[in-house]
Amino acid sequence: MQRKRYAPGRTRSAARTAVVLALGLGLGTGLTACSAGAPADDIAVDAKAGQAAAPVAPPGRYRTLFEPCGAVPQATLKDLLPGAAALPDAERDKAYRGVAAVTYDTDRRVGCTWRADTPDTSHRLSLDIERVVSYDAAVSDDDRAQEVYVRKQLAAGIPLPTVPPTATGAPTDPATGAPSATGKPAEGVSALAGEAPSAGTPATSAPAGTPATPTGAPSGAPTGSATPGAGSTATGLEPRVLDGLGDVAYLDDVLSTVGANSRERAVSVVFRTSNVIVTVWYREQTTGSAEAPDSAELQGKARNLARQLAERLEE
């Protein structure tokens, strides 16, 4: 019988070893190529342009909010709510405890209200504290908070301060004071600055999917500053921008008539520190022959509390 010709080759064991080695070399080559060409962890790469994408805007300074009803010292409450001293013990304690605002997320918005009434005078104090979060990676939390703050100021009828040009002569962003790269104010802010405030203008618009929360002054508070107290302009007590309080701040003062024989003055102080906006709203209402609430007194008390809260944020 003729034998088949023998052709030298690899045994199964040898072939298997060769395949493993080949795969190992190929895998090693692939890993080396990937690691050698991988971008740094902190740089985002645009695959279409082949260039580094714009950096992500930094987050705001604050990630949580403090409990508002315990944020006002009792000595300050006694000064702001003088009528509480004459109340029975149980009612006085209740007045000083305050009533927390109902919110959906206490890390985003909190508030508290205190009230004390006497036959001739009623005092009410409210706090609203909002932590603004930007949902745009290109816009920082601080810049978004400034946009919300600007809306509040314009809704109160207080014009934005004039921002002088930079040393290079470039226009600046009225919301932040930073040079404008395009030669124009930031989009949205210039439109706000040109809008005439109207009653019912919302203080802020929540991002899509965010639970609706109250904005501006507490329910029942006068809006705008159409009727400041008589002579307030001459004495420097008119609604105005404030210095030395947070990053930016303003004060509004409205005197109005309630019913047939009651007068009410509502003072609000609003300030922004980083991505947190704080509103202090203080109201006094007098009835009958009692004198109209004093503008200087209410403004002084509201500003004093605002300074205390600003210091609390710095802790």
Kinemage of the C-alpha trace (Angstrom):
@kinemage 1
@onewidth
@group {chain A} dominant
@subgroup {mainchain}
@vectorlist {calphas} color= white
{ca met a 1} P 0.000 0.000 0.000
{ca gln a 2} L 1.358 3.396 -0.896
{ca arg a 3} L 1.676 5.684 2.090
{ca lys a 4} L 0.498 9.289 2.039
{ca arg a 5} L 3.225 11.785 1.857
{ca tyr a 6} L 4.024 13.301 5.198
{ca ala a 7} L 4.079 17.071 5.346
{ca pro a 8} L 5.822 18.562 8.378
{ca gly a 9} L 3.481 20.838 10.412
{ca arg a 10} L 2.471 21.881 13.925
{ca thr a 11} L 0.908 19.675 16.433
{ca arg a 12} L -2.399 20.809 17.971
{ca ser a 13} L -0.598 21.886 21.122
{ca ala a 14} L 1.894 23.948 19.233
{ca ala a 15} L -0.814 25.543 17.091
{ca arg a 16} L -2.833 26.447 20.165
{ca thr a 17} L 0.232 28.078 21.752
{ca ala a 18} L 0.865 30.104 18.610
{ca val a 19} L -2.720 31.398 18.560
{ca val a 20} L -2.522 32.450 22.204
{ca leu a 21} L 0.758 34.252 21.626
{ca ala a 22} L -0.622 36.014 18.549
{ca leu a 23} L -3.706 37.188 20.434
{ca gly a 24} L -1.601 38.322 23.343
{ca leu a 25} L 0.699 40.334 21.103
{ca gly a 26} L -2.246 41.870 19.257
{ca leu a 27} L -4.014 42.752 22.495
{ca gly a 28} L -0.868 44.221 23.950
{ca thr a 29} L -0.319 46.295 20.831
{ca gly a 30} L -3.905 47.549 20.970
{ca leu a 31} L -3.640 48.501 24.638
{ca thr a 32} L -0.379 50.295 24.036
{ca ala a 33} L -1.854 52.243 21.159
{ca cys a 34} L -4.954 53.236 23.144
{ca ser a 35} L -3.073 54.335 26.234
{ca ala a 36} L -0.505 56.239 24.252
{ca gly a 37} L -3.131 58.235 22.357
{ca ala a 38} L -5.711 58.723 25.146
{ca pro a 39} L -6.464 62.355 26.151
{ca ala a 40} L -5.912 63.563 29.706
{ca asp a 41} L -8.795 62.915 32.103
{ca asp a 42} L -9.628 66.589 32.580
{ca ile a 43} L -9.830 67.516 28.878
{ca ala a 44} L -12.943 66.919 26.831
{ca val a 45} L -12.329 66.256 23.133
{ca asp a 46} L -14.749 67.134 20.365
{ca ala a 47} L -14.580 64.164 17.996
{ca lys a 48} L -15.943 66.215 15.061
{ca ala a 49} L -13.568 69.135 15.374
{ca gly a 50} L -10.661 67.157 16.728
{ca gln a 51} L -10.014 69.893 19.280
{ca ala a 52} L -10.500 70.296 23.004
{ca ala a 53} L -14.086 71.298 23.854
{ca ala a 54} L -14.957 74.312 25.993
{ca pro a 55} L -14.306 73.731 29.719
{ca val a 56} L -17.264 73.038 31.979
{ca ala a 57} L -18.356 76.052 34.051
{ca pro a 58} L -17.547 75.766 37.774
{ca pro a 59} L -20.289 74.932 40.280
{ca gly a 60} L -21.510 77.464 42.819
{ca arg a 61} L -20.046 77.808 46.267
{ca tyr a 62} L -23.087 76.460 48.092
{ca arg a 63} L -24.443 72.913 47.835
{ca thr a 64} L -26.961 73.086 50.734
{ca leu a 65} L -28.996 75.677 52.641
{ca phe a 66} L -29.322 76.337 56.353
{ca glu a 67} L -32.575 75.908 58.278
{ca pro a 68} L -34.305 79.318 58.005
{ca cys a 69} L -36.588 79.398 61.058
{ca gly a 70} L -33.604 78.930 63.371
{ca ala a 71} L -31.387 81.373 61.488
{ca val a 72} L -32.742 84.544 63.150
{ca pro a 73} L -31.570 85.125 66.758
{ca gln a 74} L -34.361 85.559 69.293
{ca ala a 75} L -33.051 88.987 70.259
{ca thr a 76} L -33.494 90.080 66.642
{ca leu a 77} L -36.997 88.595 66.520
{ca lys a 78} L -37.965 90.529 69.655
{ca asp a 79} L -36.854 93.725 67.934
{ca leu a 80} L -38.652 92.926 64.678
{ca leu a 81} L -41.855 91.663 66.350
{ca pro a 82} L -42.457 94.080 69.256
{ca gly a 83} L -46.093 93.015 69.577
{ca ala a 84} L -45.086 89.455 70.538
{ca ala a 85} L -43.950 90.575 74.002
{ca ala a 86} L -47.564 91.294 75.029
{ca leu a 87} L -48.875 87.896 73.884
{ca pro a 88} L -49.571 84.987 76.276
{ca asp a 89} L -46.607 82.660 76.708
{ca ala a 90} L -47.842 79.964 74.334
{ca glu a 91} L -48.684 82.434 71.556
{ca arg a 92} L -45.421 84.320 72.057
{ca asp a 93} L -43.369 81.134 71.746
{ca lys a 94} L -45.300 80.194 68.618
{ca ala a 95} L -44.685 83.617 67.104
{ca tyr a 96} L -40.930 83.332 67.695
{ca arg a 97} L -40.754 79.790 66.245
{ca gly a 98} L -42.075 80.903 62.887
{ca val a 99} L -43.690 78.814 60.173
{ca ala a 100} L -41.466 77.078 57.626
{ca ala a 101} L -42.356 77.482 53.962
{ca val a 102} L -43.454 74.368 52.107
{ca thr a 103} L -40.883 73.520 49.412
{ca tyr a 104} L -40.112 70.455 47.329
{ca asp a 105} L -36.352 70.456 47.881
{ca thr a 106} L -34.827 72.072 50.985
{ca asp a 107} L -31.391 72.013 49.354
{ca arg a 108} L -32.732 74.296 46.628
{ca arg a 109} L -35.181 76.611 48.419
{ca val a 110} L -36.259 77.305 51.993
{ca gly a 111} L -38.238 80.003 53.771
{ca cys a 112} L -39.853 81.004 57.042
{ca thr a 113} L -42.487 83.499 58.205
{ca trp a 114} L -43.054 85.143 61.606
{ca arg a 115} L -46.041 87.286 62.633
{ca ala a 116} L -47.200 89.197 65.696
{ca asp a 117} L -50.365 91.317 65.908
{ca thr a 118} L -51.719 93.850 68.364
{ca pro a 119} L -54.995 95.792 68.118
{ca asp a 120} L -53.316 98.741 66.364
{ca thr a 121} L -50.221 97.262 64.715
{ca ser a 122} L -49.239 94.134 62.830
{ca his a 123} L -45.682 93.004 62.066
{ca arg a 124} L -44.689 90.273 59.653
{ca leu a 125} L -41.229 88.988 58.737
{ca ser a 126} L -40.466 86.546 55.925
{ca leu a 127} L -37.278 84.940 54.606
{ca asp a 128} L -36.839 83.334 51.214
{ca ile a 129} L -33.508 81.635 50.459
{ca glu a 130} L -32.870 80.129 47.039
{ca arg a 131} L -29.860 78.142 45.816
{ca val a 132} L -29.629 78.516 42.051
{ca val a 133} L -28.263 75.662 39.939
{ca ser a 134} L -27.377 76.044 36.259
{ca tyr a 135} L -28.391 73.217 33.976
{ca asp a 136} L -26.123 74.497 31.209
{ca ala a 137} L -22.550 73.194 31.350
{ca ala a 138} L -21.316 76.415 29.746
{ca val a 139} L -22.976 78.692 32.359
{ca ser a 140} L -21.822 78.699 35.977
{ca asp a 141} L -24.215 78.565 38.916
{ca asp a 142} L -23.084 82.064 39.930
{ca asp a 143} L -23.877 83.513 36.499
{ca arg a 144} L -27.278 81.845 36.454
{ca ala a 145} L -27.985 83.200 39.951
{ca gln a 146} L -27.051 86.678 38.741
{ca glu a 147} L -29.595 86.381 35.933
{ca val a 148} L -32.292 85.453 38.469
{ca tyr a 149} L -31.227 88.338 40.712
{ca val a 150} L -31.385 90.830 37.816
{ca arg a 151} L -34.948 89.745 37.045
{ca lys a 152} L -35.933 90.377 40.652
{ca gln a 153} L -34.348 93.833 40.671
{ca leu a 154} L -35.993 94.880 37.410
{ca ala a 155} L -39.367 93.534 38.600
{ca ala a 156} L -39.008 95.822 41.649
{ca gly a 157} L -38.540 98.792 39.310
{ca ile a 158} L -34.938 99.433 40.387
{ca pro a 159} L -32.681 100.072 37.356
{ca leu a 160} L -29.383 98.295 36.973
{ca pro a 161} L -26.323 100.372 37.851
{ca thr a 162} L -24.302 101.667 34.914
{ca val a 163} L -21.184 99.548 34.432
{ca pro a 164} L -18.196 101.546 33.127
{ca pro a 165} L -16.146 100.092 30.241
{ca thr a 166} L -12.992 98.125 30.999
{ca ala a 167} L -9.457 99.480 30.622
{ca thr a 168} L -9.433 98.183 27.033
{ca gly a 169} L -12.652 99.991 26.253
{ca ala a 170} L -14.585 96.773 25.712
{ca pro a 171} L -18.229 96.743 26.817
{ca thr a 172} L -19.009 94.771 29.937
{ca asp a 173} L -21.733 92.346 30.924
{ca pro a 174} L -24.213 94.296 33.115
{ca ala a 175} L -25.043 91.152 35.060
{ca thr a 176} L -21.482 90.227 36.037
{ca gly a 177} L -19.279 93.220 35.186
{ca ala a 178} L -16.982 90.954 33.167
{ca pro a 179} L -15.741 92.005 29.701
{ca ser a 180} L -18.038 90.865 26.904
{ca ala a 181} L -16.212 88.741 24.371
{ca thr a 182} L -18.738 89.584 21.648
{ca gly a 183} L -18.783 93.293 22.362
{ca lys a 184} L -22.350 93.004 23.642
{ca pro a 185} L -23.893 92.142 27.005
{ca ala a 186} L -24.570 88.484 27.638
{ca glu a 187} L -27.554 87.091 25.746
{ca gly a 188} L -30.714 87.350 27.812
{ca val a 189} L -29.284 89.924 30.211
{ca ser a 190} L -29.359 92.772 27.675
{ca ala a 191} L -32.976 91.922 26.956
{ca leu a 192} L -33.783 91.996 30.647
{ca ala a 193} L -32.130 95.371 31.065
{ca gly a 194} L -34.296 96.787 28.294
{ca glu a 195} L -37.570 95.350 29.521
{ca ala a 196} L -40.025 97.540 31.350
{ca pro a 197} L -41.038 95.721 34.538
{ca ser a 198} L -44.706 94.945 34.793
{ca ala a 199} L -46.937 93.652 37.535
{ca gly a 200} L -46.924 89.915 37.705
{ca thr a 201} L -43.503 89.513 36.082
{ca pro a 202} L -42.021 86.295 37.492
{ca ala a 203} L -38.844 86.680 39.474
{ca thr a 204} L -37.351 83.534 37.967
{ca ser a 205} L -38.150 80.723 35.606
{ca ala a 206} L -37.364 77.223 36.817
{ca pro a 207} L -35.627 74.757 34.457
{ca ala a 208} L -37.799 72.168 32.794
{ca gly a 209} L -38.657 69.380 35.157
{ca thr a 210} L -38.004 71.456 38.265
{ca pro a 211} L -40.913 71.665 40.747
{ca ala a 212} L -42.601 75.041 40.765
{ca thr a 213} L -41.668 77.183 43.754
{ca pro a 214} L -42.858 80.627 44.805
{ca thr a 215} L -40.756 83.545 43.642
{ca gly a 216} L -40.343 87.165 44.631
{ca ala a 217} L -42.000 88.596 47.698
{ca pro a 218} L -44.160 86.364 49.914
{ca ser a 219} L -47.857 86.099 49.154
{ca gly a 220} L -49.657 89.354 49.784
{ca ala a 221} L -46.543 91.525 49.579
{ca pro a 222} L -46.702 94.646 47.411
{ca thr a 223} L -44.556 94.430 44.286
{ca gly a 224} L -42.652 97.265 42.686
{ca ser a 225} L -41.754 100.607 44.183
{ca ala a 226} L -44.307 102.922 42.605
{ca thr a 227} L -45.340 104.481 45.882
{ca pro a 228} L -42.404 104.889 48.258
{ca gly a 229} L -43.008 106.893 51.388
{ca ala a 230} L -43.565 110.622 51.029
{ca gly a 231} L -40.260 112.476 51.061
{ca ser a 232} L -38.230 109.266 50.840
{ca thr a 233} L -36.346 110.469 47.768
{ca ala a 234} L -35.194 113.609 49.567
{ca thr a 235} L -33.993 111.669 52.609
{ca gly a 236} L -32.163 108.928 50.729
{ca leu a 237} L -34.627 106.209 51.737
{ca glu a 238} L -35.885 105.538 48.219
{ca pro a 239} L -35.616 102.040 46.681
{ca arg a 240} L -31.995 101.638 45.653
{ca val a 241} L -28.968 99.438 45.071
{ca leu a 242} L -27.050 98.645 48.278
{ca asp a 243} L -23.294 98.424 48.752
{ca gly a 244} L -21.390 96.141 51.108
{ca leu a 245} L -23.981 93.377 51.269
{ca gly a 246} L -23.188 90.105 49.521
{ca asp a 247} L -21.987 90.304 45.925
{ca val a 248} L -24.907 92.524 44.864
{ca ala a 249} L -27.953 93.812 46.746
{ca tyr a 250} L -30.912 96.169 46.538
{ca leu a 251} L -33.647 97.530 48.826
{ca asp a 252} L -37.285 98.178 47.976
{ca asp a 253} L -39.730 100.236 50.074
{ca val a 254} L -43.465 100.468 49.384
{ca leu a 255} L -46.077 102.408 51.382
{ca ser a 256} L -49.686 101.543 50.569
{ca thr a 257} L -53.208 101.958 51.914
{ca val a 258} L -55.045 98.851 53.089
{ca gly a 259} L -58.778 99.113 53.437
{ca ala a 260} L -60.392 102.292 54.724
{ca asn a 261} L -58.076 103.248 57.582
{ca ser a 262} L -54.943 101.087 57.506
{ca arg a 263} L -51.513 101.899 56.126
{ca glu a 264} L -48.839 99.361 55.383
{ca arg a 265} L -45.145 99.694 54.668
{ca ala a 266} L -43.265 96.741 53.189
{ca val a 267} L -39.463 96.779 52.996
{ca ser a 268} L -37.563 94.072 51.159
{ca val a 269} L -33.808 93.565 51.034
{ca val a 270} L -32.516 91.167 48.396
{ca phe a 271} L -28.897 90.103 48.044
{ca arg a 272} L -26.885 87.477 46.204
{ca thr a 273} L -23.825 85.661 47.498
{ca ser a 274} L -22.371 83.287 44.886
{ca asn a 275} L -25.263 81.040 43.817
{ca val a 276} L -27.576 81.834 46.768
{ca ile a 277} L -30.196 84.620 46.700
{ca val a 278} L -31.680 85.802 49.998
{ca thr a 279} L -34.828 87.919 50.346
{ca val a 280} L -35.728 89.592 53.661
{ca trp a 281} L -39.267 90.980 53.625
{ca tyr a 282} L -40.416 93.059 56.616
{ca arg a 283} L -43.882 94.578 56.872
{ca glu a 284} L -45.625 96.808 59.396
{ca gln a 285} L -49.320 97.696 59.193
{ca thr a 286} L -50.992 100.330 61.351
{ca thr a 287} L -54.710 100.790 61.911
{ca gly a 288} L -56.882 103.746 62.838
{ca ser a 289} L -55.157 106.763 64.365
{ca ala a 290} L -51.741 105.119 64.588
{ca glu a 291} L -49.020 106.848 62.580
{ca ala a 292} L -47.862 105.398 59.283
{ca pro a 293} L -44.927 102.988 59.665
{ca asp a 294} L -41.580 104.748 59.675
{ca ser a 295} L -39.457 104.090 56.599
{ca ala a 296} L -36.058 104.625 58.228
{ca glu a 297} L -36.873 102.295 61.137
{ca leu a 298} L -38.119 99.435 58.979
{ca gln a 299} L -35.258 99.764 56.520
{ca gly a 300} L -32.698 99.737 59.293
{ca lys a 301} L -34.130 96.591 60.871
{ca ala a 302} L -34.406 94.756 57.546
{ca arg a 303} L -30.840 95.649 56.559
{ca asn a 304} L -29.516 94.566 59.947
{ca leu a 305} L -31.095 91.131 59.546
{ca ala a 306} L -29.799 90.852 55.982
{ca arg a 307} L -26.255 91.525 57.238
{ca gln a 308} L -26.641 88.791 59.868
{ca leu a 309} L -27.739 86.296 57.215
{ca ala a 310} L -24.876 87.305 54.929
{ca glu a 311} L -22.449 86.619 57.782
{ca arg a 312} L -24.159 83.266 58.349
{ca leu a 313} L -23.464 82.337 54.740
{ca glu a 314} L -19.784 83.160 55.228
{ca glu a 315} L -19.386 80.759 58.154
